[in-house]
Amino acid sequence: MAVLIDAMRVLSALNVALLIGLGYVWGRNFYRFRSKHTLGLLVFAVLLLAENALSIVFFVFNFEGLTAWVTDPSFVPTIAQQAMLTLRALEFAGIAFLTWVTWD
Amino acid sequence: MEAVLWYVLTGTRGGTNRVRILRALDERPRNANQLAEDLELDYKTVRHHLDVLEDNGVLQDSGDDYGAIYLPTDQARHHWDTIEEIMEQVE
């Protein structure tokens, strides 16, 4: 189901956008405060950003033929794509909530 | 309390201004209007930060509505070394 893959792509892109925002706030604060607490938040944002950026590479660009493989329903059945989408959606919900409290 | 202080003051977008507000109130208690003027911040911004700091148990107010004076809570005083550690980095 192409729509499931598209939804995953959209959620990954939204995660990247939110994580850039969080990375900006925490990076600026780390520059200012130099505390390990802020560094922890910054490292968290950078790693999760890398995860979502890689996901975009895997699902959008035909990386080493991987994209064709993961998007083909005969290799990855719909139920597996739904499961992957659920994980991505939960991650998005978590990041969105964290952005809301951090933007304070 | 310590984790709350680190998050509210260094983990959020408005942290830097909240640190400035705390420092001003440590010098002497003031109301929202005086804070806005002394720190050259928008009144609504100051109000928002005061509410956040009150919600998190860092500040308390004298309860006189618009003229309410703000000052650190006992709990914040108890952890003042943490606040000082954070304040040292601002300005």
N, CA and C atoms of all chains as a GROMACS GRO file, in nm:
protein
  585
    1MET      N    1   0.085  -0.122   0.000
    1MET     CA    2   0.000   0.000   0.000
    1MET      C    3   0.088   0.125   0.000
    2ALA      N    4   0.085   0.194  -0.113
    2ALA     CA    5   0.172   0.311  -0.129
    2ALA      C    6   0.139   0.420  -0.027
    3VAL      N    7   0.010   0.426   0.013
    3VAL     CA    8  -0.030   0.533   0.103
    3VAL      C    9   0.036   0.516   0.241
    4LEU      N   10   0.058   0.393   0.283
    4LEU     CA   11   0.125   0.368   0.411
    4LEU      C   12   0.270   0.416   0.405
    5ILE      N   13   0.336   0.388   0.294
    5ILE     CA   14   0.474   0.430   0.277
    5ILE      C   15   0.481   0.583   0.271
    6ASP      N   16   0.382   0.643   0.200
    6ASP     CA   17   0.379   0.790   0.192
    6ASP      C   18   0.361   0.851   0.331
    7ALA      N   19   0.273   0.790   0.411
    7ALA     CA   20   0.249   0.840   0.547
    7ALA      C   21   0.378   0.834   0.628
    8MET      N   22   0.455   0.725   0.610
    8MET     CA   23   0.583   0.712   0.680
    8MET      C   24   0.680   0.822   0.638
    9ARG      N   25   0.681   0.849   0.508
    9ARG     CA   26   0.770   0.954   0.456
    9ARG      C   27   0.733   1.090   0.517
   10VAL      N   28   0.601   1.117   0.519
   10VAL     CA   29   0.555   1.246   0.572
   10VAL      C   30   0.591   1.259   0.721
   11LEU      N   31   0.566   1.152   0.798
   11LEU     CA   32   0.596   1.157   0.941
   11LEU      C   33   0.746   1.175   0.967
   12SER      N   34   0.828   1.106   0.887
   12SER     CA   35   0.973   1.123   0.902
   12SER      C   36   1.014   1.268   0.875
   13ALA      N   37   0.954   1.326   0.771
   13ALA     CA   38   0.987   1.465   0.736
   13ALA      C   39   0.943   1.559   0.848
   14LEU      N   40   0.823   1.535   0.905
   14LEU     CA   41   0.775   1.618   1.016
   14LEU      C   42   0.866   1.603   1.137
   15ASN      N   43   0.909   1.479   1.164
   15ASN     CA   44   1.001   1.456   1.276
   15ASN      C   45   1.131   1.534   1.256
   16VAL      N   46   1.182   1.531   1.135
   16VAL     CA   47   1.305   1.605   1.105
   16VAL      C   48   1.285   1.754   1.133
   17ALA      N   49   1.171   1.807   1.088
   17ALA     CA   50   1.144   1.950   1.108
   17ALA      C   51   1.138   1.985   1.257
   18LEU      N   52   1.065   1.904   1.334
   18LEU     CA   53   1.053   1.930   1.478
   18LEU      C   54   1.187   1.916   1.548
   19LEU      N   55   1.264   1.813   1.508
   19LEU     CA   56   1.392   1.789   1.575
   19LEU      C   57   1.494   1.898   1.543
   20ILE      N   58   1.483   1.957   1.424
   20ILE     CA   59   1.570   2.071   1.393
   20ILE      C   60   1.536   2.188   1.487
   21GLY      N   61   1.405   2.207   1.508
   21GLY     CA   62   1.361   2.312   1.601
   21GLY      C   63   1.412   2.286   1.742
   22LEU      N   64   1.396   2.162   1.790
   22LEU     CA   65   1.442   2.126   1.924
   22LEU      C   66   1.594   2.139   1.934
   23GLY      N   67   1.663   2.091   1.829
   23GLY     CA   68   1.809   2.099   1.827
   23GLY      C   69   1.856   2.244   1.832
   24TYR      N   70   1.779   2.332   1.767
   24TYR     CA   71   1.813   2.474   1.769
   24TYR      C   72   1.801   2.531   1.910
   25VAL      N   73   1.689   2.504   1.975
   25VAL     CA   74   1.668   2.555   2.111
   25VAL      C   75   1.772   2.498   2.207
   26TRP      N   76   1.790   2.366   2.204
   26TRP     CA   77   1.883   2.304   2.298
   26TRP      C   78   2.028   2.336   2.263
   27GLY      N   79   2.059   2.350   2.134
   27GLY     CA   80   2.195   2.386   2.093
   27GLY      C   81   2.230   2.526   2.141
   28ARG      N   82   2.135   2.619   2.123
   28ARG     CA   83   2.156   2.757   2.168
   28ARG      C   84   2.172   2.760   2.320
   29ASN      N   85   2.086   2.685   2.389
   29ASN     CA   86   2.097   2.681   2.535
   29ASN      C   87   2.228   2.616   2.580
   30PHE      N   88   2.271   2.513   2.510
   30PHE     CA   89   2.398   2.450   2.548
   30PHE      C   90   2.513   2.548   2.526
   31TYR      N   91   2.510   2.622   2.416
   31TYR     CA   92   2.613   2.722   2.389
   31TYR      C   93   2.620   2.821   2.504
   32ARG      N   94   2.502   2.852   2.556
   32ARG     CA   95   2.492   2.950   2.663
   32ARG      C   96   2.527   2.894   2.800
   33PHE      N   97   2.470   2.779   2.835
   33PHE     CA   98   2.482   2.728   2.972
   33PHE      C   99   2.594   2.625   2.991
   34ARG      N  100   2.632   2.557   2.883
   34ARG     CA  101   2.740   2.456   2.891
   34ARG      C  102   2.714   2.350   2.997
   35SER      N  103   2.587   2.318   3.021
   35SER     CA  104   2.559   2.217   3.124
   35SER      C  105   2.542   2.080   3.059
   36LYS      N  106   2.574   1.976   3.137
   36LYS     CA  107   2.561   1.841   3.081
   36LYS      C  108   2.415   1.806   3.056
   37HIS      N  109   2.324   1.869   3.132
   37HIS     CA  110   2.182   1.843   3.113
   37HIS      C  111   2.136   1.887   2.975
   38THR      N  112   2.177   2.009   2.938
   38THR     CA  113   2.140   2.060   2.806
   38THR      C  114   2.211   1.981   2.697
   39LEU      N  115   2.336   1.941   2.725
   39LEU     CA  116   2.409   1.860   2.628
   39LEU      C  117   2.335   1.729   2.602
   40GLY      N  118   2.282   1.670   2.710
   40GLY     CA  119   2.206   1.546   2.696
   40GLY      C  120   2.088   1.562   2.602
   41LEU      N  121   2.014   1.673   2.619
   41LEU     CA  122   1.899   1.700   2.533
   41LEU      C  123   1.944   1.718   2.388
   42LEU      N  124   2.055   1.789   2.371
   42LEU     CA  125   2.107   1.816   2.237
   42LEU      C  126   2.150   1.687   2.167
   43VAL      N  127   2.222   1.601   2.239
   43VAL     CA  128   2.267   1.474   2.182
   43VAL      C  129   2.146   1.388   2.143
   44PHE      N  130   2.046   1.387   2.232
   44PHE     CA  131   1.923   1.314   2.204
   44PHE      C  132   1.860   1.363   2.073
   45ALA      N  133   1.849   1.495   2.057
   45ALA     CA  134   1.788   1.552   1.937
   45ALA      C  135   1.870   1.516   1.813
   46VAL      N  136   2.002   1.524   1.824
   46VAL     CA  137   2.088   1.496   1.708
   46VAL      C  138   2.076   1.349   1.665
   47LEU      N  139   2.075   1.258   1.763
   47LEU     CA  140   2.066   1.116   1.729
   47LEU      C  141   1.931   1.081   1.667
   48LEU      N  142   1.824   1.136   1.725
   48LEU     CA  143   1.692   1.108   1.670
   48LEU      C  144   1.675   1.174   1.533
   49LEU      N  145   1.741   1.286   1.515
   49LEU     CA  146   1.741   1.352   1.385
   49LEU      C  147   1.811   1.264   1.281
   50ALA      N  148   1.923   1.205   1.322
   50ALA     CA  149   1.996   1.115   1.231
   50ALA      C  150   1.909   0.995   1.196
   51GLU      N  151   1.836   0.943   1.296
   51GLU     CA  152   1.750   0.828   1.270
   51GLU      C  153   1.644   0.861   1.166
   52ASN      N  154   1.581   0.977   1.181
   52ASN     CA  155   1.475   1.015   1.088
   52ASN      C  156   1.530   1.054   0.951
   53ALA      N  157   1.647   1.114   0.949
   53ALA     CA  158   1.709   1.150   0.821
   53ALA      C  159   1.745   1.022   0.745
   54LEU      N  160   1.797   0.922   0.816
   54LEU     CA  161   1.828   0.794   0.753
   54LEU      C  162   1.702   0.727   0.700
   55SER      N  163   1.595   0.738   0.778
   55SER     CA  164   1.468   0.680   0.736
   55SER      C  165   1.423   0.742   0.604
   56ILE      N  166   1.444   0.873   0.590
   56ILE     CA  167   1.407   0.940   0.464
   56ILE      C  168   1.495   0.888   0.350
   57VAL      N  169   1.624   0.871   0.379
   57VAL     CA  170   1.715   0.818   0.276
   57VAL      C  171   1.669   0.678   0.232
   58PHE      N  172   1.630   0.595   0.331
   58PHE     CA  173   1.589   0.458   0.298
   58PHE      C  174   1.456   0.452   0.226
   59PHE      N  175   1.362   0.542   0.262
   59PHE     CA  176   1.227   0.532   0.209
   59PHE      C  177   1.200   0.623   0.089
   60VAL      N  178   1.286   0.721   0.067
   60VAL     CA  179   1.260   0.814  -0.044
   60VAL      C  180   1.361   0.795  -0.157
   61PHE      N  181   1.489   0.795  -0.124
   61PHE     CA  182   1.590   0.778  -0.227
   61PHE      C  183   1.618   0.629  -0.241
   62ASN      N  184   1.642   0.584  -0.361
   62ASN     CA  185   1.657   0.439  -0.380
   62ASN      C  186   1.796   0.395  -0.336
   63PHE      N  187   1.814   0.396  -0.205
   63PHE     CA  188   1.943   0.369  -0.144
   63PHE      C  189   1.983   0.223  -0.162
   64GLU      N  190   2.084   0.197  -0.245
   64GLU     CA  191   2.135   0.061  -0.269
   64GLU      C  192   2.021  -0.036  -0.302
   65GLY      N  193   1.915   0.013  -0.365
   65GLY     CA  194   1.802  -0.073  -0.397
   65GLY      C  195   1.711  -0.104  -0.280
   66LEU      N  196   1.743  -0.048  -0.162
   66LEU     CA  197   1.667  -0.076  -0.041
   66LEU      C  198   1.523  -0.023  -0.050
   67THR      N  199   1.508   0.096  -0.108
   67THR     CA  200   1.376   0.158  -0.115
   67THR      C  201   1.278   0.068  -0.191
   68ALA      N  202   1.322   0.015  -0.305
   68ALA     CA  203   1.236  -0.071  -0.384
   68ALA      C  204   1.194  -0.193  -0.302
   69TRP      N  205   1.286  -0.241  -0.220
   69TRP     CA  206   1.259  -0.360  -0.140
   69TRP      C  207   1.158  -0.331  -0.029
   70VAL      N  208   1.181  -0.224   0.050
   70VAL     CA  209   1.092  -0.198   0.164
   70VAL      C  210   0.954  -0.147   0.122
   71THR      N  211   0.944  -0.093  -0.001
   71THR     CA  212   0.813  -0.040  -0.041
   71THR      C  213   0.733  -0.143  -0.122
   72ASP      N  214   0.793  -0.255  -0.155
   72ASP     CA  215   0.724  -0.357  -0.235
   72ASP      C  216   0.641  -0.448  -0.145
   73PRO      N  217   0.506  -0.446  -0.162
   73PRO     CA  218   0.419  -0.525  -0.075
   73PRO      C  219   0.446  -0.676  -0.082
   74SER      N  220   0.511  -0.722  -0.189
   74SER     CA  221   0.537  -0.866  -0.194
   74SER      C  222   0.656  -0.903  -0.105
   75PHE      N  223   0.738  -0.804  -0.072
   75PHE     CA  224   0.848  -0.828   0.023
   75PHE      C  225   0.807  -0.790   0.165
   76VAL      N  226   0.744  -0.674   0.177
   76VAL     CA  227   0.699  -0.626   0.309
   76VAL      C  228   0.547  -0.615   0.305
   77PRO      N  229   0.478  -0.715   0.359
   77PRO     CA  230   0.332  -0.716   0.351
   77PRO      C  231   0.270  -0.598   0.424
   78THR      N  232   0.144  -0.569   0.389
   78THR     CA  233   0.074  -0.453   0.444
   78THR      C  234   0.080  -0.448   0.596
   79ILE      N  235   0.060  -0.564   0.659
   79ILE     CA  236   0.056  -0.563   0.806
   79ILE      C  237   0.191  -0.518   0.865
   80ALA      N  238   0.300  -0.554   0.798
   80ALA     CA  239   0.432  -0.511   0.844
   80ALA      C  240   0.451  -0.361   0.822
   81GLN      N  241   0.400  -0.313   0.708
   81GLN     CA  242   0.408  -0.168   0.682
   81GLN      C  243   0.324  -0.090   0.783
   82GLN      N  244   0.208  -0.148   0.819
   82GLN     CA  245   0.124  -0.082   0.921
   82GLN      C  246   0.197  -0.075   1.055
   83ALA      N  247   0.267  -0.183   1.088
   83ALA     CA  248   0.341  -0.186   1.214
   83ALA      C  249   0.451  -0.079   1.212
   84MET      N  250   0.522  -0.069   1.102
   84MET     CA  251   0.629   0.032   1.091
   84MET      C  252   0.571   0.173   1.100
   85LEU      N  253   0.454   0.191   1.037
   85LEU     CA  254   0.390   0.322   1.041
   85LEU      C  255   0.347   0.358   1.184
   86THR      N  256   0.298   0.257   1.257
   86THR     CA  257   0.257   0.280   1.396
   86THR      C  258   0.376   0.329   1.480
   87LEU      N  259   0.491   0.264   1.463
   87LEU     CA  260   0.610   0.306   1.538
   87LEU      C  261   0.645   0.451   1.504
   88ARG      N  262   0.642   0.483   1.377
   88ARG     CA  263   0.676   0.618   1.333
   88ARG      C  264   0.576   0.720   1.388
   89ALA      N  265   0.446   0.682   1.390
   89ALA     CA  266   0.342   0.773   1.440
   89ALA      C  267   0.361   0.799   1.590
   90LEU      N  268   0.394   0.693   1.665
   90LEU     CA  269   0.416   0.710   1.809
   90LEU      C  270   0.537   0.800   1.834
   91GLU      N  271   0.640   0.782   1.754
   91GLU     CA  272   0.759   0.865   1.768
   91GLU      C  273   0.724   1.012   1.740
   92PHE      N  274   0.644   1.032   1.636
   92PHE     CA  275   0.603   1.169   1.603
   92PHE      C  276   0.524   1.232   1.718
   93ALA      N  277   0.432   1.153   1.777
   93ALA     CA  278   0.351   1.206   1.888
   93ALA      C  279   0.443   1.247   2.004
   94GLY      N  280   0.542   1.164   2.034
   94GLY     CA  281   0.635   1.195   2.142
   94GLY      C  282   0.713   1.322   2.115
   95ILE      N  283   0.766   1.332   1.995
   95ILE     CA  284   0.847   1.450   1.960
   95ILE      C  285   0.761   1.576   1.958
   96ALA      N  286   0.637   1.562   1.907
   96ALA     CA  287   0.548   1.679   1.901
   96ALA      C  288   0.519   1.730   2.042
   97PHE      N  289   0.495   1.639   2.134
   97PHE     CA  290   0.465   1.679   2.271
   97PHE      C  291   0.587   1.746   2.336
   98LEU      N  292   0.702   1.688   2.311
   98LEU     CA  293   0.826   1.744   2.366
   98LEU      C  294   0.852   1.884   2.309
   99THR      N  295   0.819   1.903   2.181
   99THR     CA  296   0.835   2.034   2.120
   99THR      C  297   0.743   2.136   2.187
  100TRP      N  298   0.620   2.091   2.216
  100TRP     CA  299   0.523   2.179   2.278
  100TRP      C  300   0.572   2.228   2.415
  101VAL      N  301   0.628   2.137   2.496
  101VAL     CA  302   0.674   2.181   2.628
  101VAL      C  303   0.806   2.258   2.621
  102THR      N  304   0.885   2.232   2.518
  102THR     CA  305   1.014   2.300   2.507
  102THR      C  306   1.000   2.440   2.451
  103TRP      N  307   0.895   2.462   2.370
  103TRP     CA  308   0.876   2.593   2.308
  103TRP      C  309   0.831   2.698   2.409
  104ASP      N  310   0.807   2.657   2.529
  104ASP     CA  311   0.760   2.743   2.637
  104ASP      C  312   0.849   2.864   2.660
  105MET      N  313   1.330   1.878   4.251
  105MET     CA  314   1.338   2.023   4.225
  105MET      C  315   1.455   2.057   4.134
  106GLU      N  316   1.570   1.990   4.159
  106GLU     CA  317   1.687   2.021   4.077
  106GLU      C  318   1.664   1.994   3.930
  107ALA      N  319   1.604   1.878   3.901
  107ALA     CA  320   1.577   1.842   3.762
  107ALA      C  321   1.482   1.944   3.698
  108VAL      N  322   1.382   1.987   3.777
  108VAL     CA  323   1.286   2.086   3.728
  108VAL      C  324   1.359   2.216   3.694
  109LEU      N  325   1.448   2.259   3.784
  109LEU     CA  326   1.523   2.384   3.760
  109LEU      C  327   1.605   2.374   3.633
  110TRP      N  328   1.678   2.263   3.617
  110TRP     CA  329   1.761   2.248   3.497
  110TRP      C  330   1.674   2.252   3.373
  111TYR      N  331   1.559   2.182   3.378
  111TYR     CA  332   1.476   2.178   3.258
  111TYR      C  333   1.412   2.313   3.228
  112VAL      N  334   1.350   2.372   3.330
  112VAL     CA  335   1.276   2.498   3.308
  112VAL      C  336   1.371   2.613   3.269
  113LEU      N  337   1.494   2.610   3.322
  113LEU     CA  338   1.586   2.722   3.298
  113LEU      C  339   1.683   2.698   3.181
  114THR      N  340   1.717   2.571   3.154
  114THR     CA  341   1.815   2.549   3.046
  114THR      C  342   1.764   2.459   2.934
  115GLY      N  343   1.645   2.400   2.950
  115GLY     CA  344   1.598   2.307   2.848
  115GLY      C  345   1.491   2.363   2.756
  116THR      N  346   1.447   2.486   2.784
  116THR     CA  347   1.337   2.542   2.706
  116THR      C  348   1.377   2.672   2.636
  117ARG      N  349   1.293   2.713   2.542
  117ARG     CA  350   1.320   2.831   2.462
  117ARG      C  351   1.333   2.957   2.548
  118GLY      N  352   1.242   2.970   2.648
  118GLY     CA  353   1.240   3.093   2.728
  118GLY      C  354   1.332   3.090   2.850
  119GLY      N  355   1.414   2.985   2.860
  119GLY     CA  356   1.498   2.967   2.979
  119GLY      C  357   1.584   3.086   3.015
  120THR      N  358   1.649   3.144   2.916
  120THR     CA  359   1.741   3.255   2.941
  120THR      C  360   1.669   3.372   3.008
  121ASN      N  361   1.551   3.407   2.956
  121ASN     CA  362   1.477   3.518   3.017
  121ASN      C  363   1.427   3.483   3.156
  122ARG      N  364   1.395   3.355   3.178
  122ARG     CA  365   1.350   3.316   3.312
  122ARG      C  366   1.465   3.329   3.412
  123VAL      N  367   1.588   3.300   3.367
  123VAL     CA  368   1.705   3.317   3.454
  123VAL      C  369   1.721   3.465   3.489
  124ARG      N  370   1.703   3.552   3.390
  124ARG     CA  371   1.715   3.697   3.416
  124ARG      C  372   1.610   3.743   3.516
  125ILE      N  373   1.488   3.690   3.501
  125ILE     CA  374   1.380   3.726   3.593
  125ILE      C  375   1.415   3.681   3.736
  126LEU      N  376   1.464   3.558   3.748
  126LEU     CA  377   1.502   3.506   3.880
  126LEU      C  378   1.609   3.591   3.945
  127ARG      N  379   1.707   3.632   3.865
  127ARG     CA  380   1.815   3.712   3.921
  127ARG      C  381   1.763   3.847   3.972
  128ALA      N  382   1.674   3.908   3.891
  128ALA     CA  383   1.617   4.037   3.930
  128ALA      C  384   1.538   4.023   4.060
  129LEU      N  385   1.462   3.914   4.072
  129LEU     CA  386   1.380   3.894   4.191
  129LEU      C  387   1.464   3.858   4.312
  130ASP      N  388   1.581   3.803   4.287
  130ASP     CA  389   1.671   3.771   4.398
  130ASP      C  390   1.728   3.899   4.457
  131GLU      N  391   1.753   3.999   4.368
  131GLU     CA  392   1.802   4.129   4.416
  131GLU      C  393   1.697   4.194   4.505
  132ARG      N  394   1.574   4.204   4.449
  132ARG     CA  395   1.462   4.252   4.529
  132ARG      C  396   1.332   4.209   4.462
  133PRO      N  397   1.233   4.174   4.543
  133PRO     CA  398   1.104   4.133   4.486
  133PRO      C  399   1.043   4.246   4.404
  134ARG      N  400   0.979   4.214   4.293
  134ARG     CA  401   0.916   4.316   4.208
  134ARG      C  402   0.786   4.260   4.153
  135ASN      N  403   0.704   4.348   4.094
  135ASN     CA  404   0.584   4.299   4.027
  135ASN      C  405   0.612   4.285   3.878
  136ALA      N  406   0.514   4.231   3.806
  136ALA     CA  407   0.534   4.198   3.665
  136ALA      C  408   0.570   4.323   3.583
  137ASN      N  409   0.505   4.435   3.615
  137ASN     CA  410   0.530   4.560   3.543
  137ASN      C  411   0.674   4.608   3.559
  138GLN      N  412   0.719   4.606   3.683
  138GLN     CA  413   0.857   4.648   3.711
  138GLN      C  414   0.957   4.557   3.641
  139LEU      N  415   0.927   4.428   3.641
  139LEU     CA  416   1.016   4.332   3.576
  139LEU      C  417   1.024   4.360   3.426
  140ALA      N  418   0.909   4.384   3.365
  140ALA     CA  419   0.906   4.410   3.221
  140ALA      C  420   0.990   4.533   3.189
  141GLU      N  421   0.975   4.636   3.273
  141GLU     CA  422   1.049   4.760   3.251
  141GLU      C  423   1.199   4.741   3.275
  142ASP      N  424   1.233   4.681   3.388
  142ASP     CA  425   1.373   4.667   3.426
  142ASP      C  426   1.450   4.574   3.331
  143LEU      N  427   1.382   4.474   3.278
  143LEU     CA  428   1.450   4.377   3.192
  143LEU      C  429   1.426   4.406   3.044
  144GLU      N  430   1.349   4.512   3.017
  144GLU     CA  431   1.314   4.547   2.878
  144GLU      C  432   1.253   4.430   2.803
  145LEU      N  433   1.154   4.370   2.869
  145LEU     CA  434   1.080   4.260   2.806
  145LEU      C  435   0.934   4.301   2.792
  146ASP      N  436   0.866   4.233   2.700
  146ASP     CA  437   0.724   4.255   2.681
  146ASP      C  438   0.649   4.211   2.808
  147TYR      N  439   0.547   4.290   2.847
  147TYR     CA  440   0.473   4.257   2.970
  147TYR      C  441   0.412   4.118   2.964
  148LYS      N  442   0.356   4.083   2.847
  148LYS     CA  443   0.293   3.950   2.833
  148LYS      C  444   0.396   3.838   2.843
  149THR      N  445   0.516   3.864   2.791
  149THR     CA  446   0.624   3.764   2.802
  149THR      C  447   0.658   3.741   2.949
  150VAL      N  448   0.672   3.851   3.022
  150VAL     CA  449   0.705   3.841   3.164
  150VAL      C  450   0.597   3.764   3.238
  151ARG      N  451   0.471   3.798   3.210
  151ARG     CA  452   0.358   3.728   3.273
  151ARG      C  453   0.367   3.578   3.249
  152HIS      N  454   0.393   3.542   3.124
  152HIS     CA  455   0.402   3.400   3.088
  152HIS      C  456   0.513   3.331   3.168
  153HIS      N  457   0.632   3.393   3.171
  153HIS     CA  458   0.743   3.332   3.243
  153HIS      C  459   0.714   3.321   3.393
  154LEU      N  460   0.650   3.423   3.449
  154LEU     CA  461   0.615   3.419   3.591
  154LEU      C  462   0.520   3.303   3.620
  155ASP      N  463   0.422   3.284   3.529
  155ASP     CA  464   0.327   3.173   3.547
  155ASP      C  465   0.399   3.038   3.543
  156VAL      N  466   0.492   3.023   3.447
  156VAL     CA  467   0.566   2.897   3.435
  156VAL      C  468   0.647   2.872   3.562
  157LEU      N  469   0.715   2.977   3.609
  157LEU     CA  470   0.799   2.962   3.729
  157LEU      C  471   0.713   2.932   3.853
  158GLU      N  472   0.594   2.991   3.859
  158GLU     CA  473   0.503   2.962   3.970
  158GLU      C  474   0.451   2.819   3.962
  159ASP      N  475   0.412   2.779   3.841
  159ASP     CA  476   0.363   2.642   3.819
  159ASP      C  477   0.465   2.539   3.866
  160ASN      N  478   0.592   2.572   3.847
  160ASN     CA  479   0.698   2.477   3.881
  160ASN      C  480   0.753   2.496   4.023
  161GLY      N  481   0.685   2.580   4.099
  161GLY     CA  482   0.723   2.595   4.240
  161GLY      C  483   0.851   2.674   4.264
  162VAL      N  484   0.893   2.753   4.164
  162VAL     CA  485   1.016   2.831   4.180
  162VAL      C  486   0.985   2.968   4.240
  163LEU      N  487   0.870   3.025   4.200
  163LEU     CA  488   0.830   3.157   4.251
  163LEU      C  489   0.695   3.150   4.321
  164GLN      N  490   0.673   3.247   4.410
  164GLN     CA  491   0.540   3.266   4.468
  164GLN      C  492   0.506   3.414   4.458
  165ASP      N  493   0.374   3.444   4.459
  165ASP     CA  494   0.336   3.586   4.451
  165ASP      C  495   0.262   3.626   4.577
  166SER      N  496   0.255   3.760   4.597
  166SER     CA  497   0.195   3.812   4.720
  166SER      C  498   0.042   3.811   4.712
  167GLY      N  499  -0.013   3.777   4.596
  167GLY     CA  500  -0.158   3.761   4.584
  167GLY      C  501  -0.238   3.888   4.566
  168ASP      N  502  -0.171   4.001   4.539
  168ASP     CA  503  -0.246   4.127   4.522
  168ASP      C  504  -0.281   4.154   4.377
  169ASP      N  505  -0.334   4.055   4.307
  169ASP     CA  506  -0.374   4.071   4.166
  169ASP      C  507  -0.267   4.138   4.082
  170TYR      N  508  -0.303   4.256   4.024
  170TYR     CA  509  -0.211   4.320   3.928
  170TYR      C  510  -0.081   4.368   3.992
  171GLY      N  511  -0.090   4.410   4.116
  171GLY     CA  512   0.030   4.461   4.181
  171GLY      C  513   0.113   4.353   4.248
  172ALA      N  514   0.073   4.226   4.229
  172ALA     CA  515   0.139   4.116   4.301
  172ALA      C  516   0.290   4.119   4.285
  173ILE      N  517   0.356   4.106   4.399
  173ILE     CA  518   0.502   4.104   4.403
  173ILE      C  519   0.546   3.957   4.400
  174TYR      N  520   0.652   3.930   4.322
  174TYR     CA  521   0.701   3.793   4.311
  174TYR      C  522   0.832   3.774   4.386
  175LEU      N  523   0.846   3.657   4.447
  175LEU     CA  524   0.972   3.624   4.513
  175LEU      C  525   0.994   3.473   4.511
  176PRO      N  526   1.120   3.429   4.523
  176PRO     CA  527   1.148   3.286   4.518
  176PRO      C  528   1.080   3.211   4.632
  177THR      N  529   1.041   3.087   4.608
  177THR     CA  530   0.981   3.004   4.712
  177THR      C  531   1.092   2.951   4.804
  178ASP      N  532   1.052   2.897   4.918
  178ASP     CA  533   1.149   2.836   5.010
  178ASP      C  534   1.222   2.721   4.941
  179GLN      N  535   1.143   2.648   4.863
  179GLN     CA  536   1.199   2.534   4.790
  179GLN      C  537   1.311   2.580   4.695
  180ALA      N  538   1.286   2.692   4.627
  180ALA     CA  539   1.388   2.745   4.534
  180ALA      C  540   1.510   2.793   4.612
  181ARG      N  541   1.484   2.859   4.725
  181ARG     CA  542   1.595   2.906   4.811
  181ARG      C  543   1.682   2.788   4.856
  182HIS      N  544   1.613   2.679   4.885
  182HIS     CA  545   1.682   2.558   4.932
  182HIS      C  546   1.778   2.505   4.825
  183HIS      N  547   1.743   2.526   4.699
  183HIS     CA  548   1.827   2.478   4.588
  183HIS      C  549   1.897   2.595   4.518
  184TRP      N  550   1.921   2.702   4.594
  184TRP     CA  551   1.972   2.822   4.531
  184TRP      C  552   2.109   2.802   4.466
  185ASP      N  553   2.189   2.709   4.519
  185ASP     CA  554   2.321   2.684   4.460
  185ASP      C  555   2.308   2.636   4.316
  186THR      N  556   2.204   2.556   4.288
  186THR     CA  557   2.179   2.511   4.151
  186THR      C  558   2.143   2.631   4.062
  187ILE      N  559   2.054   2.717   4.115
  187ILE     CA  560   2.013   2.836   4.039
  187ILE      C  561   2.133   2.926   4.014
  188GLU      N  562   2.217   2.939   4.114
  188GLU     CA  563   2.336   3.022   4.097
  188GLU      C  564   2.430   2.966   3.990
  189GLU      N  565   2.444   2.835   3.993
  189GLU     CA  566   2.529   2.768   3.894
  189GLU      C  567   2.479   2.799   3.753
  190ILE      N  568   2.347   2.799   3.735
  190ILE     CA  569   2.288   2.829   3.605
  190ILE      C  570   2.302   2.978   3.573
  191MET      N  571   2.277   3.063   3.675
  191MET     CA  572   2.281   3.209   3.654
  191MET      C  573   2.418   3.259   3.611
  192GLU      N  574   2.521   3.191   3.661
  192GLU     CA  575   2.658   3.234   3.628
  192GLU      C  576   2.682   3.243   3.479
  193GLN      N  577   2.609   3.161   3.401
  193GLN     CA  578   2.633   3.155   3.256
  193GLN      C  579   2.561   3.266   3.179
  194VAL      N  580   2.468   3.334   3.244
  194VAL     CA  581   2.389   3.434   3.170
  194VAL      C  582   2.436   3.575   3.202
  195GLU      N  583   2.475   3.647   3.100
  195GLU     CA  584   2.524   3.785   3.104
  195GLU      C  585   2.650   3.808   3.188
   0.00000   0.00000   0.00000
